[in-house]
Amino acid sequence: MTLFFASHTIEIRRLRPFGSTIQNFSATFTAYPADIQPLDISRTNQANGRIGTMFECYLDGSVPIAEGDQIDSGGKRYSVKAVSRFENGMLDHIQCILEAQDG
């Protein structure tokens, strides 16, 4: 059951080994529905971020996302700073704190 209104479609990128000593971000090749909203000023300050670069994202509880991943959505790239999973039976969802990479 979806708890949010999906306003974006995201693609998750994860840091993976590329060769023997190099790591590179590669896509997971799956698009997930998500809701991305800007953080308010007080929460942006708590996250030690700049106003206008910090966002929160809501996802279905089954999405395989982790801190350190990157999200691509609508031509913008975000870095995942924090992931909170809420498991309440029917209302499972994930809330992420994102930082825009393009400022």
N, CA, C and O of each residue as an XYZ file, in Angstrom:
412
protein
N       0.844     -1.176      0.000
C       0.000      0.000      0.000
C       0.888      1.238      0.000
O       1.795      1.352      0.825
N       0.639      2.147     -0.901
C       1.443      3.358     -1.005
C       0.905      4.413     -0.050
O      -0.296      4.681     -0.026
N       1.787      5.007      0.730
C       1.404      5.984      1.744
C       1.567      7.416      1.245
O       1.167      8.347      1.944
N       2.130      7.620      0.082
C       2.460      8.955     -0.409
C       1.943      9.125     -1.829
O       1.564      8.152     -2.482
N       1.929     10.361     -2.300
C       1.577     10.644     -3.687
C       2.864     10.677     -4.498
O       3.721     11.534     -4.284
N       2.992      9.755     -5.413
C       4.232      9.657     -6.191
C       4.313     10.817     -7.178
O       3.570     10.863     -8.159
N       5.220     11.749     -6.909
C       5.396     12.910     -7.782
C       6.628     12.774     -8.670
O       6.830     13.579     -9.579
N       7.450     11.763     -8.413
C       8.676     11.561     -9.177
C       8.869     10.064     -9.454
O       8.314      9.212     -8.760
N       9.646      9.777    -10.455
C      10.135      8.426    -10.700
C      11.644      8.491    -10.539
O      12.310      9.297    -11.188
N      12.181      7.639     -9.672
C      13.612      7.711     -9.362
C      14.334      6.462     -9.843
O      13.737      5.399    -10.014
N      15.624      6.620    -10.053
C      16.515      5.502    -10.348
C      17.632      5.561     -9.316
O      18.246      6.609     -9.116
N      17.891      4.448     -8.669
C      18.909      4.393     -7.620
C      20.245      3.993     -8.234
O      20.319      3.070     -9.045
N      21.293      4.697     -7.839
C      22.653      4.379     -8.282
C      23.454      3.991     -7.029
O      23.378      4.654     -5.995
N      24.220      2.901     -7.152
C      24.976      2.381     -6.015
C      26.441      2.261     -6.384
O      26.775      1.923     -7.519
N      27.315      2.538     -5.427
C      28.759      2.427     -5.628
C      29.134      0.942     -5.672
O      28.914      0.201     -4.714
N      29.704      0.530     -6.804
C      30.055     -0.879     -6.998
C      31.467     -0.988     -7.530
O      31.977     -0.049     -8.142
N      32.107     -2.134     -7.303
C      33.461     -2.321     -7.836
C      33.471     -2.284     -9.358
O      32.575     -2.818    -10.012
N      34.487     -1.653     -9.902
C      34.681     -1.567    -11.356
C      36.149     -1.870    -11.599
O      36.999     -0.989    -11.469
N      36.444     -3.091    -11.946
C      37.835     -3.518    -12.056
C      38.330     -3.969    -10.692
O      37.528     -4.308     -9.821
N      39.634     -3.977    -10.501
C      40.191     -4.495     -9.255
C      40.321     -3.436     -8.166
O      40.212     -3.768     -6.986
N      40.549     -2.178     -8.522
C      40.778     -1.168     -7.485
C      39.881      0.053     -7.607
O      39.932      0.934     -6.749
N      39.065      0.130     -8.643
C      38.256      1.316     -8.881
C      36.802      1.012     -8.535
O      36.315     -0.091     -8.783
N      36.103      2.012     -7.950
C      34.676      1.896     -7.706
C      33.957      2.964     -8.501
O      34.476      4.063     -8.695
N      32.750      2.634     -8.964
C      32.000      3.560     -9.786
C      30.516      3.409     -9.449
O      30.072      2.313     -9.104
N      29.736      4.505     -9.546
C      28.303      4.418     -9.330
C      27.651      3.826    -10.565
O      27.917      4.266    -11.684
N      26.790      2.823    -10.366
C      26.059      2.242    -11.481
C      24.591      2.127    -11.099
O      24.249      1.962     -9.928
N      23.734      2.217    -12.101
C      22.291      2.198    -11.871
C      21.811      0.804    -11.526
O      22.411     -0.194    -11.925
N      20.714      0.750    -10.775
C      20.102     -0.533    -10.437
C      19.123     -0.983    -11.506
O      18.564     -2.075    -11.404
N      18.900     -0.161    -12.537
C      18.056     -0.484    -13.684
C      16.592     -0.696    -13.325
O      15.885     -1.417    -14.029
N      16.131     -0.088    -12.255
C      14.731     -0.167    -11.873
C      14.250      1.221    -11.503
O      14.933      1.940    -10.775
N      13.092      1.604    -11.992
C      12.498      2.895    -11.647
C      11.476      2.677    -10.537
O      10.658      1.760    -10.600
N      11.537      3.536     -9.519
C      10.629      3.443     -8.384
C       9.828      4.734     -8.258
O      10.372      5.811     -8.502
N       8.533      4.657     -7.879
C       7.772      5.872     -7.614
C       8.206      6.468     -6.280
O       8.481      5.735     -5.330
N       8.268      7.785     -6.208
C       8.710      8.452     -4.988
C       8.073      9.835     -4.897
O       7.565     10.366     -5.885
N       8.109     10.402     -3.704
C       7.679     11.783     -3.486
C       8.871     12.532     -2.910
O       9.331     12.212     -1.814
N       9.375     13.525     -3.633
C      10.523     14.318     -3.194
C      10.035     15.726     -2.894
O       9.408     16.371     -3.735
N      10.333     16.201     -1.669
C       9.908     17.520     -1.227
C      11.087     18.243     -0.583
O      11.944     17.594      0.016
N      11.153     19.589     -0.691
C      12.226     20.319     -0.016
C      12.055     20.271      1.502
O      10.935     20.297      2.012
N      13.175     20.201      2.211
C      13.131     20.264      3.673
C      12.845     21.691      4.122
O      13.234     22.649      3.454
N      12.165     21.827      5.251
C      11.957     23.178      5.769
C      13.255     23.682      6.404
O      14.189     22.907      6.607
N      13.311     24.960      6.712
C      14.559     25.611      7.155
C      15.104     24.990      8.441
O      16.311     24.780      8.551
N      14.245     24.693      9.410
C      14.740     24.152     10.684
C      15.356     22.767     10.503
O      16.382     22.466     11.112
N      14.745     21.925      9.678
C      15.303     20.589      9.453
C      16.556     20.652      8.598
O      17.449     19.818      8.751
N      16.640     21.631      7.696
C      17.860     21.812      6.904
C      19.018     22.180      7.815
O      20.129     21.679      7.638
N      18.774     23.051      8.788
C      19.815     23.433      9.753
C      20.235     22.243     10.604
O      21.419     22.094     10.907
N      19.286     21.392     10.997
C      19.617     20.208     11.793
C      20.517     19.247     11.012
O      21.356     18.562     11.597
N      20.341     19.203      9.711
C      21.133     18.304      8.867
C      22.430     18.961      8.398
O      23.157     18.375      7.595
N      22.732     20.162      8.882
C      23.936     20.912      8.499
C      24.016     21.115      6.989
O      25.088     21.008      6.393
N      22.875     21.409      6.382
C      22.835     21.615      4.936
C      22.547     23.058      4.581
O      22.258     23.887      5.444
N      22.633     23.344      3.284
C      22.308     24.676      2.782
C      20.851     24.695      2.359
O      20.331     23.701      1.853
N      20.200     25.817      2.564
C      18.801     25.971      2.170
C      18.700     25.818      0.655
O      19.488     26.402     -0.090
N      17.746     25.044      0.215
C      17.545     24.820     -1.205
C      18.257     23.603     -1.765
O      18.040     23.234     -2.919
N      19.107     22.974     -0.960
C      19.817     21.779     -1.447
C      19.394     20.515     -0.713
O      19.776     19.417     -1.118
N      18.617     20.643      0.355
C      18.214     19.493      1.155
C      16.753     19.136      0.868
O      15.888     20.009      0.806
N      16.496     17.829      0.692
C      15.166     17.352      0.353
C      14.848     16.115      1.176
O      15.749     15.462      1.702
N      13.559     15.793      1.286
C      13.166     14.516      1.866
C      12.414     13.736      0.805
O      11.740     14.310     -0.050
N      12.537     12.430      0.872
C      11.980     11.542     -0.139
C      11.228     10.421      0.573
O      11.725      9.839      1.537
N      10.034     10.130      0.088
C       9.230      9.036      0.627
C       9.142      7.939     -0.422
O       8.862      8.202     -1.591
N       9.382      6.709      0.008
C       9.393      5.548     -0.881
C       8.595      4.413     -0.261
O       8.331      4.411      0.942
N       8.216      3.453     -1.086
C       7.583      2.238     -0.601
C       8.587      1.466      0.266
O       9.795      1.553      0.045
N       8.096      0.725      1.233
C       8.954      0.014      2.171
C       9.812     -1.079      1.567
O      10.753     -1.542      2.212
N       9.516     -1.507      0.348
C      10.267     -2.597     -0.274
C      11.428     -2.121     -1.146
O      12.137     -2.948     -1.720
N      11.636     -0.816     -1.257
C      12.686     -0.284     -2.139
C      14.063     -0.509     -1.500
O      14.264     -0.135     -0.344
N      15.012     -1.109     -2.222
C      16.346     -1.373     -1.658
C      17.248     -0.136     -1.753
O      18.010      0.000     -2.710
N      17.167      0.750     -0.784
C      17.971      1.973     -0.785
C      18.802      2.012      0.486
O      18.385      1.495      1.523
N      19.975      2.624      0.407
C      20.868      2.700      1.564
C      21.565      4.051      1.579
O      21.641      4.734      0.558
N      22.070      4.429      2.742
C      22.854      5.656      2.842
C      24.061      5.548      1.928
O      24.687      4.491      1.836
N      24.389      6.645      1.250
C      25.511      6.652      0.337
C      25.111      6.409     -1.113
O      25.903      6.659     -2.021
N      23.882      5.922     -1.342
C      23.400      5.762     -2.713
C      23.160      7.131     -3.339
O      23.138      8.148     -2.645
N      22.984      7.145     -4.638
C      22.583      8.359     -5.344
C      21.261      8.089     -6.031
O      20.972      6.963     -6.438
N      20.454      9.147     -6.154
C      19.147      9.049     -6.805
C      19.131     10.000     -7.988
O      19.523     11.160     -7.862
N      18.677      9.512     -9.140
C      18.452     10.348    -10.315
C      16.953     10.510    -10.495
O      16.209      9.529    -10.474
N      16.509     11.758    -10.672
C      15.088     12.023    -10.892
C      14.933     13.320    -11.661
O      15.391     14.372    -11.217
N      14.294     13.245    -12.802
C      14.004     14.445    -13.581
C      15.225     15.250    -13.962
O      15.162     16.479    -13.991
N      16.334     14.596    -14.255
C      17.554     15.295    -14.645
C      18.369     15.829    -13.480
O      19.401     16.462    -13.703
N      17.942     15.596    -12.244
C      18.704     16.018    -11.069
C      19.273     14.794    -10.367
O      18.695     13.708    -10.428
N      20.396     14.973     -9.709
C      21.025     13.898     -8.958
C      21.092     14.302     -7.483
O      21.482     15.418     -7.141
N      20.703     13.368     -6.629
C      20.699     13.580     -5.187
C      21.572     12.527     -4.523
O      21.679     11.401     -5.009
N      22.196     12.897     -3.409
C      22.956     11.961     -2.593
C      22.111     11.614     -1.366
O      21.558     12.507     -0.726
N      22.008     10.331     -1.036
C      21.206      9.884      0.106
C      22.038     10.035      1.369
O      23.066      9.377      1.524
N      21.590     10.904      2.272
C      22.318     11.170      3.513
C      21.820     10.338      4.686
O      22.611      9.961      5.550
N      20.516     10.044      4.733
C      19.946      9.271      5.844
C      18.744      8.488      5.331
O      18.021      8.951      4.449
N      18.535      7.292      5.892
C      17.406      6.442      5.531
C      16.721      5.993      6.822
O      17.362      5.445      7.719
N      15.412      6.233      6.900
C      14.606      5.773      8.037
C      13.519      4.856      7.505
O      12.752      5.232      6.619
N      13.460      3.653      8.050
C      12.446      2.684      7.624
C      11.354      2.619      8.695
O      11.640      2.485      9.885
N      10.113      2.715      8.253
C       8.963      2.647      9.142
C       8.177      1.400      8.774
O       7.594      1.316      7.693
N       8.166      0.422      9.694
C       7.504     -0.845      9.445
C       6.332     -0.992     10.399
O       6.495     -1.385     11.555
N       5.146     -0.668      9.893
C       3.926     -0.714     10.689
C       2.889     -1.603     10.029
O       1.702     -1.277     10.029
N       3.318     -2.707      9.475
C       2.382     -3.602      8.817
C       1.906     -3.057      7.488
O       2.630     -3.136      6.495
N       0.701     -2.504      7.449
C       0.115     -2.038      6.201
C       0.716     -0.713      5.723
O       0.600     -0.397      4.538
N       1.343      0.063      6.585
C       1.837      1.383      6.233
C       3.354      1.443      6.131
O       3.949      2.468      6.462
N       3.987      0.375      5.685
C       5.448      0.360      5.542
C       5.883      1.421      4.538
O       5.335      1.516      3.440
N       6.868      2.210      4.928
C       7.432      3.185      3.996
C       8.836      3.557      4.442
O       9.261      3.232      5.551
N       9.546      4.246      3.557
C      10.909      4.690      3.814
C      10.954      6.196      3.637
O      10.389      6.741      2.689
N      11.637      6.867      4.569
C      11.865      8.307      4.443
C      13.371      8.518      4.344
O      14.131      8.017      5.174
N      13.800      9.264      3.323
C      15.219      9.545      3.109
C      15.468     11.043      3.144
O      14.612     11.834      2.749
N      16.643     11.425      3.619
C      17.117     12.801      3.527
C      18.095     12.846      2.380
O      19.047     12.067      2.334
N      17.861     13.761      1.449
C      18.673     13.862      0.240
C      19.365     15.217      0.167
O      18.864     16.212      0.689
N      20.518     15.243     -0.485
C      21.215     16.507     -0.776
C      21.425     16.580     -2.281
O      21.967     15.654     -2.884
N      20.994     17.684     -2.883
C      21.142     17.856     -4.325
C      22.623     17.986     -4.674
O      23.359     18.717     -4.012
N      23.054     17.277     -5.711
C      24.445     17.294     -6.118
C      24.801     18.495     -6.983
O      25.966     18.883     -7.065
N      23.801     19.083     -7.624
C      24.076     20.222     -8.497
C      23.839     21.558     -7.814
O      23.811     22.602     -8.466
N      23.669     21.521     -6.494
C      23.542     22.739     -5.702
C      22.287     23.446     -5.943
O      22.043     24.492     -5.342
